[in-house]
Amino acid sequence: MGQHAFGLTMTAPMSDLDHERLRQADLDALELDSLAETAFDDLTQLAAGSLDAPIATITIVDGDWQWFKSKNGLAYEGSPRAEAFCDHAIRTPDRLFIVEDASQDPRFADHPLVKGEPHLRFYAAAPLRLSSGRAIGTVNVMDTRPRKADLEKLEQLKFMADQVVATLEARRTRKSRTPPGQ
């Protein structure tokens, strides 16, 4: 921190590494100790149905891995973070992340799930943005065909993401208020 000539305090911008450490601490504080969780299945089914998408997930992005708290229409349990569409989405926690045709997007054209089964094309996600402002994952829908983004419909993902975050943060609050041994 430094003093500006006019008496204003200046702070250095947070590094990506510092941001990631804080994001991981937020995630760890939630004590998400299971992979899939049926409590969220209604939301992934709602996302898939209301957005007419064959695939929907609630994805958590951990240090080196992404995994699903809930999934609809997808056979695998997770993937390395380096291959995660969701990793891109959490980097802009205040807005939707949309890829209309992954096969035409240089970030994803060589992705294993684009080049191979299930041949993903469309991806849209709303980050799971905690009260700290940091994102720990997404609520997302995917399709095997390219699509134009219908922003009005996709806004529903933000509502669903807010519901997931509210549930996770409420659990953390309840756990912190529960006396040991109960």
Protein Blocks (a to p, Z undefined) as FASTA:
>chain_A
ZZdfkopacdddddfklmmmmmmmmmmmnopabfbdfklmmmmmmmmmmnopabdcdddd
dfkbccdfbdehiabfbdcfklpmklmmmmmmmbccddfblmlmmklmmgmklmmcehia
bdcddddddfkopafbdcddddfbdcdddfklmmmmmmmmmmmmmmmmmmmmmmmmpcgh
ZZ
